[in-house]
Amino acid sequence: MKLGIALAGGGVRGIAHAGVLKALEENNIDIDIIGGTSSGSMVATLYALGYTPYYIYVLFKNYAKDLLTVDTMPIINTIREFYDKQEIASLWF
Protein backbone atom coordinates (compact mmCIF):
# COMPACT_ATOMS: atom_id res chain seq x y z
CA MET A 1 0.00 0.00 0.00
CA LYS A 2 1.22 3.50 -0.82
CA LEU A 3 0.86 6.51 1.46
CA GLY A 4 0.39 10.08 0.34
CA ILE A 5 -0.01 13.07 2.61
CA ALA A 6 -1.19 16.62 2.01
CA LEU A 7 0.09 19.39 4.25
CA ALA A 8 -2.09 22.43 4.96
CA GLY A 9 -1.11 26.06 5.08
CA GLY A 10 -1.06 28.18 8.18
CA GLY A 11 1.85 30.57 7.95
CA VAL A 12 4.52 29.99 10.55
CA ARG A 13 2.28 27.36 12.17
CA GLY A 14 3.12 25.20 9.14
CA ILE A 15 6.25 24.20 11.01
CA ALA A 16 4.04 21.75 12.93
CA HIS A 17 4.23 19.56 9.83
CA ALA A 18 7.91 18.92 10.56
CA GLY A 19 6.85 17.29 13.83
CA VAL A 20 4.36 15.08 12.00
CA LEU A 21 7.03 14.03 9.50
CA LYS A 22 9.41 13.27 12.36
CA ALA A 23 6.78 11.11 14.09
CA LEU A 24 6.11 9.22 10.86
CA GLU A 25 9.84 8.55 10.40
CA GLU A 26 10.23 7.42 14.02
CA ASN A 27 7.44 4.89 13.46
CA ASN A 28 8.96 3.65 10.19
CA ILE A 29 6.04 4.92 8.13
CA ASP A 30 7.28 5.68 4.62
CA ILE A 31 5.66 8.43 2.60
CA ASP A 32 5.37 7.73 -1.12
CA ILE A 33 4.03 11.12 -2.20
CA ILE A 34 3.77 14.46 -0.44
CA GLY A 35 2.20 17.77 -1.33
CA GLY A 36 0.86 20.84 0.34
CA THR A 37 -0.47 24.33 0.12
CA SER A 38 1.11 27.57 1.28
CA SER A 39 3.54 26.87 4.15
CA GLY A 40 2.69 23.19 3.82
CA SER A 41 4.00 23.29 0.26
CA MET A 42 7.31 24.65 1.51
CA VAL A 43 7.62 21.84 4.05
CA ALA A 44 6.54 19.24 1.47
CA THR A 45 9.06 20.51 -1.08
CA LEU A 46 11.93 20.51 1.39
CA TYR A 47 11.02 17.00 2.56
CA ALA A 48 10.71 15.73 -1.01
CA LEU A 49 14.17 17.17 -1.70
CA GLY A 50 15.58 15.09 1.15
CA TYR A 51 15.74 17.55 4.02
CA THR A 52 15.15 15.98 7.44
CA PRO A 53 12.25 17.14 9.60
CA TYR A 54 14.73 18.60 12.09
CA TYR A 55 16.52 20.63 9.40
CA ILE A 56 13.16 21.86 8.07
CA TYR A 57 12.36 23.02 11.60
CA VAL A 58 15.71 24.83 11.84
CA LEU A 59 15.14 26.55 8.49
CA PHE A 60 11.69 27.75 9.52
CA LYS A 61 12.96 28.91 12.89
CA ASN A 62 15.84 30.86 11.37
CA TYR A 63 14.01 32.33 8.38
CA ALA A 64 10.37 32.69 9.49
CA LYS A 65 10.58 36.48 9.76
CA ASP A 66 12.13 36.74 6.31
CA LEU A 67 9.50 34.44 4.79
CA LEU A 68 6.68 36.50 6.23
CA THR A 69 7.93 39.71 4.63
CA VAL A 70 8.39 38.38 1.09
CA ASP A 71 6.32 40.28 -1.48
CA THR A 72 4.57 37.45 -3.34
CA MET A 73 2.66 39.62 -5.82
CA PRO A 74 5.42 39.51 -8.50
CA ILE A 75 5.42 35.71 -8.27
CA ILE A 76 1.64 35.52 -8.47
CA ASN A 77 1.55 37.93 -11.41
CA THR A 78 4.16 35.88 -13.30
CA ILE A 79 2.16 32.70 -12.77
CA ARG A 80 -1.02 34.47 -13.85
CA GLU A 81 0.66 35.76 -17.04
CA PHE A 82 1.98 32.29 -17.83
CA TYR A 83 -1.46 30.77 -17.31
CA ASP A 84 -3.09 33.42 -19.51
CA LYS A 85 -0.63 32.70 -22.31
CA GLN A 86 -1.26 28.95 -21.99
CA GLU A 87 -5.01 29.46 -22.12
CA ILE A 88 -4.74 31.59 -25.25
CA ALA A 89 -2.41 29.07 -26.85
CA SER A 90 -4.83 26.22 -26.10
CA LEU A 91 -7.53 28.00 -28.09
CA TRP A 92 -5.41 27.62 -31.23
CA PHE A 93 -4.79 23.88 -30.91
Biopython code that builds the backbone (N, CA, C, O; Angstrom):
import numpy as np
from Bio.PDB.StructureBuilder import StructureBuilder

atoms = [
    (1, "MET", "N", (0.832, -1.173, 0.000)),
    (1, "MET", "CA", (0.000, 0.000, 0.000)),
    (1, "MET", "C", (0.885, 1.247, 0.000)),
    (1, "MET", "O", (1.916, 1.287, 0.671)),
    (2, "LYS", "N", (0.473, 2.252, -0.752)),
    (2, "LYS", "CA", (1.221, 3.503, -0.816)),
    (2, "LYS", "C", (0.546, 4.549, 0.057)),
    (2, "LYS", "O", (-0.670, 4.536, 0.250)),
    (3, "LEU", "N", (1.370, 5.460, 0.583)),
    (3, "LEU", "CA", (0.859, 6.506, 1.460)),
    (3, "LEU", "C", (1.205, 7.867, 0.886)),
    (3, "LEU", "O", (2.363, 8.150, 0.578)),
    (4, "GLY", "N", (0.201, 8.698, 0.748)),
    (4, "GLY", "CA", (0.393, 10.082, 0.339)),
    (4, "GLY", "C", (-0.159, 10.995, 1.404)),
    (4, "GLY", "O", (-1.178, 10.690, 2.023)),
    (5, "ILE", "N", (0.509, 12.117, 1.624)),
    (5, "ILE", "CA", (-0.005, 13.070, 2.609)),
    (5, "ILE", "C", (-0.051, 14.455, 1.986)),
    (5, "ILE", "O", (0.760, 14.801, 1.128)),
    (6, "ALA", "N", (-1.024, 15.238, 2.442)),
    (6, "ALA", "CA", (-1.190, 16.623, 2.008)),
    (6, "ALA", "C", (-1.052, 17.510, 3.233)),
    (6, "ALA", "O", (-1.726, 17.308, 4.243)),
    (7, "LEU", "N", (-0.172, 18.491, 3.130)),
    (7, "LEU", "CA", (0.087, 19.391, 4.248)),
    (7, "LEU", "C", (-0.652, 20.711, 4.023)),
    (7, "LEU", "O", (-0.615, 21.268, 2.926)),
    (8, "ALA", "N", (-1.311, 21.197, 5.045)),
    (8, "ALA", "CA", (-2.090, 22.426, 4.958)),
    (8, "ALA", "C", (-1.210, 23.654, 5.124)),
    (8, "ALA", "O", (-0.038, 23.556, 5.487)),
    (9, "GLY", "N", (-1.790, 24.790, 4.854)),
    (9, "GLY", "CA", (-1.111, 26.062, 5.079)),
    (9, "GLY", "C", (-1.233, 26.466, 6.543)),
    (9, "GLY", "O", (-1.585, 25.656, 7.400)),
    (10, "GLY", "N", (-0.941, 27.705, 6.805)),
    (10, "GLY", "CA", (-1.061, 28.183, 8.182)),
    (10, "GLY", "C", (0.055, 29.109, 8.595)),
    (10, "GLY", "O", (0.275, 29.334, 9.785)),
    (11, "GLY", "N", (0.769, 29.653, 7.609)),
    (11, "GLY", "CA", (1.852, 30.569, 7.947)),
    (11, "GLY", "C", (2.945, 29.873, 8.728)),
    (11, "GLY", "O", (3.332, 28.750, 8.404)),
    (12, "VAL", "N", (3.437, 30.531, 9.745)),
    (12, "VAL", "CA", (4.524, 29.987, 10.549)),
    (12, "VAL", "C", (4.087, 28.718, 11.273)),
    (12, "VAL", "O", (4.919, 27.876, 11.610)),
    (13, "ARG", "N", (2.779, 28.578, 11.515)),
    (13, "ARG", "CA", (2.284, 27.360, 12.168)),
    (13, "ARG", "C", (2.521, 26.125, 11.301)),
    (13, "ARG", "O", (2.426, 25.000, 11.791)),
    (14, "GLY", "N", (2.827, 26.322, 10.025)),
    (14, "GLY", "CA", (3.117, 25.202, 9.136)),
    (14, "GLY", "C", (4.311, 24.383, 9.593)),
    (14, "GLY", "O", (4.510, 23.261, 9.128)),
    (15, "ILE", "N", (5.096, 24.928, 10.489)),
    (15, "ILE", "CA", (6.249, 24.197, 11.008)),
    (15, "ILE", "C", (5.801, 22.961, 11.777)),
    (15, "ILE", "O", (6.590, 22.034, 11.964)),
    (16, "ALA", "N", (4.561, 22.932, 12.223)),
    (16, "ALA", "CA", (4.044, 21.754, 12.928)),
    (16, "ALA", "C", (4.138, 20.511, 12.048)),
    (16, "ALA", "O", (4.225, 19.394, 12.557)),
    (17, "HIS", "N", (4.121, 20.699, 10.739)),
    (17, "HIS", "CA", (4.233, 19.556, 9.827)),
    (17, "HIS", "C", (5.569, 18.838, 9.984)),
    (17, "HIS", "O", (5.653, 17.630, 9.764)),
    (18, "ALA", "N", (6.605, 19.568, 10.359)),
    (18, "ALA", "CA", (7.909, 18.924, 10.565)),
    (18, "ALA", "C", (7.813, 17.912, 11.701)),
    (18, "ALA", "O", (8.437, 16.852, 11.644)),
    (19, "GLY", "N", (7.042, 18.231, 12.723)),
    (19, "GLY", "CA", (6.846, 17.294, 13.827)),
    (19, "GLY", "C", (6.090, 16.052, 13.399)),
    (19, "GLY", "O", (6.393, 14.948, 13.851)),
    (20, "VAL", "N", (5.109, 16.229, 12.531)),
    (20, "VAL", "CA", (4.359, 15.081, 12.004)),
    (20, "VAL", "C", (5.286, 14.193, 11.184)),
    (20, "VAL", "O", (5.269, 12.971, 11.328)),
    (21, "LEU", "N", (6.092, 14.806, 10.327)),
    (21, "LEU", "CA", (7.028, 14.031, 9.498)),
    (21, "LEU", "C", (8.025, 13.271, 10.371)),
    (21, "LEU", "O", (8.372, 12.126, 10.082)),
    (22, "LYS", "N", (8.477, 13.922, 11.437)),
    (22, "LYS", "CA", (9.407, 13.269, 12.355)),
    (22, "LYS", "C", (8.744, 12.057, 13.020)),
    (22, "LYS", "O", (9.358, 10.997, 13.135)),
    (23, "ALA", "N", (7.501, 12.217, 13.452)),
    (23, "ALA", "CA", (6.782, 11.112, 14.087)),
    (23, "ALA", "C", (6.578, 9.956, 13.112)),
    (23, "ALA", "O", (6.701, 8.793, 13.495)),
    (24, "LEU", "N", (6.269, 10.266, 11.867)),
    (24, "LEU", "CA", (6.107, 9.215, 10.862)),
    (24, "LEU", "C", (7.419, 8.454, 10.666)),
    (24, "LEU", "O", (7.431, 7.225, 10.607)),
    (25, "GLU", "N", (8.526, 9.201, 10.565)),
    (25, "GLU", "CA", (9.836, 8.555, 10.401)),
    (25, "GLU", "C", (10.166, 7.670, 11.603)),
    (25, "GLU", "O", (10.641, 6.546, 11.436)),
    (26, "GLU", "N", (9.916, 8.172, 12.812)),
    (26, "GLU", "CA", (10.232, 7.418, 14.025)),
    (26, "GLU", "C", (9.438, 6.117, 14.111)),
    (26, "GLU", "O", (9.873, 5.161, 14.754)),
    (27, "ASN", "N", (8.278, 6.084, 13.465)),
    (27, "ASN", "CA", (7.440, 4.891, 13.465)),
    (27, "ASN", "C", (7.582, 4.082, 12.172)),
    (27, "ASN", "O", (6.752, 3.228, 11.859)),
    (28, "ASN", "N", (8.654, 4.373, 11.435)),
    (28, "ASN", "CA", (8.961, 3.653, 10.189)),
    (28, "ASN", "C", (7.810, 3.648, 9.195)),
    (28, "ASN", "O", (7.557, 2.645, 8.529)),
    (29, "ILE", "N", (7.120, 4.768, 9.101)),
    (29, "ILE", "CA", (6.043, 4.925, 8.129)),
    (29, "ILE", "C", (6.602, 5.718, 6.953)),
    (29, "ILE", "O", (6.914, 6.902, 7.077)),
    (30, "ASP", "N", (6.720, 5.051, 5.821)),
    (30, "ASP", "CA", (7.284, 5.676, 4.623)),
    (30, "ASP", "C", (6.209, 6.427, 3.850)),
    (30, "ASP", "O", (5.091, 5.941, 3.674)),
    (31, "ILE", "N", (6.562, 7.601, 3.399)),
    (31, "ILE", "CA", (5.663, 8.428, 2.599)),
    (31, "ILE", "C", (6.063, 8.254, 1.137)),
    (31, "ILE", "O", (7.230, 8.415, 0.782)),
    (32, "ASP", "N", (5.093, 7.926, 0.300)),
    (32, "ASP", "CA", (5.370, 7.735, -1.119)),
    (32, "ASP", "C", (5.190, 9.013, -1.929)),
    (32, "ASP", "O", (5.883, 9.226, -2.924)),
    (33, "ILE", "N", (4.266, 9.855, -1.505)),
    (33, "ILE", "CA", (4.033, 11.116, -2.203)),
    (33, "ILE", "C", (3.606, 12.161, -1.177)),
    (33, "ILE", "O", (2.883, 11.860, -0.227)),
    (34, "ILE", "N", (4.065, 13.392, -1.388)),
    (34, "ILE", "CA", (3.774, 14.462, -0.441)),
    (34, "ILE", "C", (3.479, 15.734, -1.212)),
    (34, "ILE", "O", (4.098, 16.005, -2.242)),
    (35, "GLY", "N", (2.547, 16.500, -0.718)),
    (35, "GLY", "CA", (2.197, 17.773, -1.327)),
    (35, "GLY", "C", (1.648, 18.692, -0.259)),
    (35, "GLY", "O", (1.468, 18.291, 0.891)),
    (36, "GLY", "N", (1.389, 19.907, -0.641)),
    (36, "GLY", "CA", (0.855, 20.836, 0.338)),
    (36, "GLY", "C", (0.458, 22.149, -0.280)),
    (36, "GLY", "O", (0.637, 22.378, -1.476)),
    (37, "THR", "N", (-0.080, 23.001, 0.547)),
    (37, "THR", "CA", (-0.471, 24.329, 0.123)),
    (37, "THR", "C", (0.157, 25.351, 1.066)),
    (37, "THR", "O", (0.289, 25.109, 2.266)),
    (38, "SER", "N", (0.534, 26.478, 0.514)),
    (38, "SER", "CA", (1.110, 27.572, 1.282)),
    (38, "SER", "C", (2.332, 27.090, 2.072)),
    (38, "SER", "O", (3.254, 26.526, 1.483)),
    (39, "SER", "N", (2.355, 27.301, 3.387)),
    (39, "SER", "CA", (3.539, 26.872, 4.147)),
    (39, "SER", "C", (3.707, 25.357, 4.104)),
    (39, "SER", "O", (4.826, 24.854, 4.197)),
    (40, "GLY", "N", (2.615, 24.637, 3.966)),
    (40, "GLY", "CA", (2.694, 23.185, 3.818)),
    (40, "GLY", "C", (3.417, 22.777, 2.552)),
    (40, "GLY", "O", (4.085, 21.743, 2.512)),
    (41, "SER", "N", (3.280, 23.599, 1.507)),
    (41, "SER", "CA", (3.995, 23.285, 0.258)),
    (41, "SER", "C", (5.499, 23.489, 0.424)),
    (41, "SER", "O", (6.298, 22.790, -0.200)),
    (42, "MET", "N", (5.882, 24.451, 1.271)),
    (42, "MET", "CA", (7.310, 24.645, 1.513)),
    (42, "MET", "C", (7.886, 23.455, 2.272)),
    (42, "MET", "O", (8.968, 22.968, 1.943)),
    (43, "VAL", "N", (7.167, 22.992, 3.281)),
    (43, "VAL", "CA", (7.620, 21.837, 4.054)),
    (43, "VAL", "C", (7.658, 20.602, 3.149)),
    (43, "VAL", "O", (8.628, 19.844, 3.165)),
    (44, "ALA", "N", (6.601, 20.406, 2.365)),
    (44, "ALA", "CA", (6.537, 19.243, 1.471)),
    (44, "ALA", "C", (7.681, 19.253, 0.459)),
    (44, "ALA", "O", (8.287, 18.214, 0.197)),
    (45, "THR", "N", (7.974, 20.407, -0.101)),
    (45, "THR", "CA", (9.057, 20.510, -1.080)),
    (45, "THR", "C", (10.400, 20.190, -0.442)),
    (45, "THR", "O", (11.185, 19.422, -0.998)),
    (46, "LEU", "N", (10.666, 20.770, 0.714)),
    (46, "LEU", "CA", (11.930, 20.506, 1.392)),
    (46, "LEU", "C", (12.068, 19.025, 1.736)),
    (46, "LEU", "O", (13.141, 18.443, 1.577)),
    (47, "TYR", "N", (10.985, 18.422, 2.204)),
    (47, "TYR", "CA", (11.021, 17.004, 2.562)),
    (47, "TYR", "C", (11.244, 16.143, 1.321)),
    (47, "TYR", "O", (12.025, 15.192, 1.346)),
    (48, "ALA", "N", (10.551, 16.486, 0.238)),
    (48, "ALA", "CA", (10.713, 15.730, -1.012)),
    (48, "ALA", "C", (12.130, 15.857, -1.561)),
    (48, "ALA", "O", (12.620, 14.957, -2.243)),
    (49, "LEU", "N", (12.783, 16.972, -1.263)),
    (49, "LEU", "CA", (14.167, 17.172, -1.701)),
    (49, "LEU", "C", (15.176, 16.459, -0.812)),
    (49, "LEU", "O", (16.370, 16.442, -1.112)),
    (50, "GLY", "N", (14.695, 15.869, 0.286)),
    (50, "GLY", "CA", (15.583, 15.089, 1.147)),
    (50, "GLY", "C", (15.976, 15.732, 2.460)),
    (50, "GLY", "O", (16.775, 15.173, 3.211)),
    (51, "TYR", "N", (15.421, 16.907, 2.750)),
    (51, "TYR", "CA", (15.736, 17.546, 4.022)),
    (51, "TYR", "C", (15.061, 16.775, 5.158)),
    (51, "TYR", "O", (13.942, 16.289, 4.998)),
    (52, "THR", "N", (15.725, 16.666, 6.283)),
    (52, "THR", "CA", (15.154, 15.977, 7.444)),
    (52, "THR", "C", (14.137, 16.896, 8.130)),
    (52, "THR", "O", (14.211, 18.117, 7.997)),
    (53, "PRO", "N", (13.196, 16.310, 8.857)),
    (53, "PRO", "CA", (12.246, 17.144, 9.599)),
    (53, "PRO", "C", (12.936, 18.128, 10.545)),
    (53, "PRO", "O", (12.493, 19.267, 10.690)),
    (54, "TYR", "N", (14.012, 17.692, 11.182)),
    (54, "TYR", "CA", (14.730, 18.597, 12.086)),
    (54, "TYR", "C", (15.314, 19.791, 11.327)),
    (54, "TYR", "O", (15.215, 20.928, 11.789)),
    (55, "TYR", "N", (15.920, 19.535, 10.167)),
    (55, "TYR", "CA", (16.516, 20.631, 9.398)),
    (55, "TYR", "C", (15.436, 21.566, 8.869)),
    (55, "TYR", "O", (15.650, 22.776, 8.791)),
    (56, "ILE", "N", (14.274, 21.019, 8.503)),
    (56, "ILE", "CA", (13.155, 21.858, 8.067)),
    (56, "ILE", "C", (12.739, 22.780, 9.216)),
    (56, "ILE", "O", (12.477, 23.965, 9.010)),
    (57, "TYR", "N", (12.683, 22.226, 10.415)),
    (57, "TYR", "CA", (12.361, 23.020, 11.602)),
    (57, "TYR", "C", (13.374, 24.159, 11.786)),
    (57, "TYR", "O", (12.998, 25.306, 12.027)),
    (58, "VAL", "N", (14.657, 23.820, 11.669)),
    (58, "VAL", "CA", (15.708, 24.829, 11.839)),
    (58, "VAL", "C", (15.572, 25.931, 10.786)),
    (58, "VAL", "O", (15.701, 27.112, 11.107)),
    (59, "LEU", "N", (15.313, 25.556, 9.543)),
    (59, "LEU", "CA", (15.143, 26.553, 8.485)),
    (59, "LEU", "C", (13.976, 27.486, 8.791)),
    (59, "LEU", "O", (14.101, 28.704, 8.667)),
    (60, "PHE", "N", (12.845, 26.916, 9.189)),
    (60, "PHE", "CA", (11.685, 27.748, 9.522)),
    (60, "PHE", "C", (12.001, 28.659, 10.692)),
    (60, "PHE", "O", (11.661, 29.842, 10.676)),
    (61, "LYS", "N", (12.647, 28.113, 11.702)),
    (61, "LYS", "CA", (12.957, 28.908, 12.894)),
    (61, "LYS", "C", (13.874, 30.080, 12.541)),
    (61, "LYS", "O", (13.673, 31.195, 13.020)),
    (62, "ASN", "N", (14.876, 29.825, 11.705)),
    (62, "ASN", "CA", (15.844, 30.864, 11.365)),
    (62, "ASN", "C", (15.322, 31.879, 10.359)),
    (62, "ASN", "O", (15.736, 33.038, 10.375)),
    (63, "TYR", "N", (14.413, 31.452, 9.482)),
    (63, "TYR", "CA", (14.014, 32.328, 8.383)),
    (63, "TYR", "C", (12.537, 32.707, 8.392)),
    (63, "TYR", "O", (12.056, 33.285, 7.418)),
    (64, "ALA", "N", (11.809, 32.403, 9.450)),
    (64, "ALA", "CA", (10.372, 32.688, 9.495)),
    (64, "ALA", "C", (10.081, 34.172, 9.275)),
    (64, "ALA", "O", (9.176, 34.514, 8.513)),
    (65, "LYS", "N", (10.823, 35.041, 9.920)),
    (65, "LYS", "CA", (10.581, 36.478, 9.761)),
    (65, "LYS", "C", (10.818, 36.923, 8.329)),
    (65, "LYS", "O", (10.064, 37.740, 7.801)),
    (66, "ASP", "N", (11.855, 36.397, 7.696)),
    (66, "ASP", "CA", (12.134, 36.739, 6.306)),
    (66, "ASP", "C", (11.031, 36.226, 5.376)),
    (66, "ASP", "O", (10.629, 36.920, 4.442)),
    (67, "LEU", "N", (10.549, 35.018, 5.633)),
    (67, "LEU", "CA", (9.505, 34.438, 4.794)),
    (67, "LEU", "C", (8.209, 35.229, 4.885)),
    (67, "LEU", "O", (7.483, 35.346, 3.897)),
    (68, "LEU", "N", (7.916, 35.766, 6.046)),
    (68, "LEU", "CA", (6.675, 36.504, 6.234)),
    (68, "LEU", "C", (6.688, 37.864, 5.549)),
    (68, "LEU", "O", (5.628, 38.441, 5.309)),
    (69, "THR", "N", (7.858, 38.377, 5.236)),
    (69, "THR", "CA", (7.933, 39.709, 4.633)),
    (69, "THR", "C", (8.165, 39.669, 3.129)),
    (69, "THR", "O", (8.336, 40.719, 2.510)),
    (70, "VAL", "N", (8.175, 38.495, 2.532)),
    (70, "VAL", "CA", (8.387, 38.382, 1.088)),
    (70, "VAL", "C", (7.163, 38.907, 0.355)),
    (70, "VAL", "O", (6.031, 38.544, 0.676)),
    (71, "ASP", "N", (7.399, 39.764, -0.632)),
    (71, "ASP", "CA", (6.319, 40.276, -1.476)),
    (71, "ASP", "C", (6.017, 39.229, -2.545)),
    (71, "ASP", "O", (6.802, 39.049, -3.476)),
    (72, "THR", "N", (4.905, 38.551, -2.419)),
    (72, "THR", "CA", (4.572, 37.451, -3.337)),
    (72, "THR", "C", (3.836, 37.910, -4.584)),
    (72, "THR", "O", (3.636, 37.109, -5.498)),
    (73, "MET", "N", (3.429, 39.160, -4.654)),
    (73, "MET", "CA", (2.662, 39.619, -5.819)),
    (73, "MET", "C", (3.423, 39.450, -7.137)),
    (73, "MET", "O", (2.807, 39.031, -8.117)),
    (74, "PRO", "N", (4.728, 39.752, -7.222)),
    (74, "PRO", "CA", (5.419, 39.514, -8.496)),
    (74, "PRO", "C", (5.379, 38.044, -8.914)),
    (74, "PRO", "O", (5.260, 37.743, -10.102)),
    (75, "ILE", "N", (5.476, 37.142, -7.967)),
    (75, "ILE", "CA", (5.425, 35.714, -8.268)),
    (75, "ILE", "C", (4.035, 35.346, -8.778)),
    (75, "ILE", "O", (3.898, 34.651, -9.785)),
    (76, "ILE", "N", (3.016, 35.815, -8.082)),
    (76, "ILE", "CA", (1.637, 35.517, -8.470)),
    (76, "ILE", "C", (1.338, 36.089, -9.851)),
    (76, "ILE", "O", (0.705, 35.425, -10.672)),
    (77, "ASN", "N", (1.786, 37.314, -10.113)),
    (77, "ASN", "CA", (1.547, 37.929, -11.413)),
    (77, "ASN", "C", (2.233, 37.162, -12.535)),
    (77, "ASN", "O", (1.668, 37.024, -13.620)),
    (78, "THR", "N", (3.441, 36.662, -12.293)),
    (78, "THR", "CA", (4.158, 35.884, -13.296)),
    (78, "THR", "C", (3.418, 34.596, -13.600)),
    (78, "THR", "O", (3.295, 34.210, -14.762)),
    (79, "ILE", "N", (2.926, 33.929, -12.572)),
    (79, "ILE", "CA", (2.161, 32.702, -12.772)),
    (79, "ILE", "C", (0.881, 33.005, -13.533)),
    (79, "ILE", "O", (0.503, 32.263, -14.440)),
    (80, "ARG", "N", (0.218, 34.085, -13.170)),
    (80, "ARG", "CA", (-1.023, 34.468, -13.855)),
    (80, "ARG", "C", (-0.754, 34.749, -15.337)),
    (80, "ARG", "O", (-1.519, 34.310, -16.195)),
    (81, "GLU", "N", (0.318, 35.473, -15.644)),
    (81, "GLU", "CA", (0.662, 35.764, -17.038)),
    (81, "GLU", "C", (0.957, 34.482, -17.810)),
    (81, "GLU", "O", (0.534, 34.329, -18.956)),
    (82, "PHE", "N", (1.682, 33.566, -17.182)),
    (82, "PHE", "CA", (1.984, 32.290, -17.826)),
    (82, "PHE", "C", (0.702, 31.528, -18.113)),
    (82, "PHE", "O", (0.525, 30.992, -19.207)),
    (83, "TYR", "N", (-0.194, 31.479, -17.134)),
    (83, "TYR", "CA", (-1.459, 30.769, -17.309)),
    (83, "TYR", "C", (-2.276, 31.402, -18.432)),
    (83, "TYR", "O", (-2.840, 30.695, -19.267)),
    (84, "ASP", "N", (-2.339, 32.735, -18.455)),
    (84, "ASP", "CA", (-3.095, 33.419, -19.509)),
    (84, "ASP", "C", (-2.551, 33.085, -20.887)),
    (84, "ASP", "O", (-3.323, 32.869, -21.821)),
    (85, "LYS", "N", (-1.236, 33.042, -21.024)),
    (85, "LYS", "CA", (-0.630, 32.699, -22.313)),
    (85, "LYS", "C", (-0.954, 31.257, -22.695)),
    (85, "LYS", "O", (-1.217, 30.970, -23.863)),
    (86, "GLN", "N", (-0.938, 30.349, -21.718)),
    (86, "GLN", "CA", (-1.257, 28.948, -21.991)),
    (86, "GLN", "C", (-2.704, 28.789, -22.417)),
    (86, "GLN", "O", (-3.011, 27.991, -23.303)),
    (87, "GLU", "N", (-3.600, 29.551, -21.783)),
    (87, "GLU", "CA", (-5.010, 29.463, -22.116)),
    (87, "GLU", "C", (-5.249, 29.961, -23.525)),
    (87, "GLU", "O", (-6.022, 29.362, -24.272)),
    (88, "ILE", "N", (-4.597, 31.049, -23.897)),
    (88, "ILE", "CA", (-4.745, 31.589, -25.249)),
    (88, "ILE", "C", (-4.174, 30.602, -26.265)),
    (88, "ILE", "O", (-4.770, 30.371, -27.317)),
    (89, "ALA", "N", (-3.022, 30.024, -25.946)),
    (89, "ALA", "CA", (-2.408, 29.066, -26.852)),
    (89, "ALA", "C", (-3.292, 27.836, -27.039)),
    (89, "ALA", "O", (-3.334, 27.263, -28.128)),
    (90, "SER", "N", (-3.997, 27.427, -25.985)),
    (90, "SER", "CA", (-4.832, 26.223, -26.096)),
    (90, "SER", "C", (-6.036, 26.472, -27.002)),
    (90, "SER", "O", (-6.612, 25.522, -27.533)),
    (91, "LEU", "N", (-6.419, 27.714, -27.184)),
    (91, "LEU", "CA", (-7.530, 28.002, -28.091)),
    (91, "LEU", "C", (-7.156, 27.746, -29.552)),
    (91, "LEU", "O", (-8.026, 27.511, -30.391)),
    (92, "TRP", "N", (-5.865, 27.795, -29.846)),
    (92, "TRP", "CA", (-5.408, 27.620, -31.226)),
    (92, "TRP", "C", (-5.193, 26.171, -31.588)),
    (92, "TRP", "O", (-5.098, 25.852, -32.773)),
    (93, "PHE", "N", (-5.112, 25.280, -30.618)),
    (93, "PHE", "CA", (-4.792, 23.880, -30.913)),
    (93, "PHE", "C", (-5.941, 22.965, -30.624)),
    (93, "PHE", "O", (-5.830, 21.754, -30.819)),
]
sb = StructureBuilder()
sb.init_structure("model")
sb.init_model(0)
sb.init_chain("A")
sb.init_seg("    ")
for serial, (resi, resn, name, xyz) in enumerate(atoms, 1):
    if name == "N":
        sb.init_residue(resn, " ", resi, " ")
    sb.init_atom(name, np.array(xyz, "f"), 0.0, 1.0, " ", f" {name:<3s}", serial, name[0])
structure = sb.get_structure()
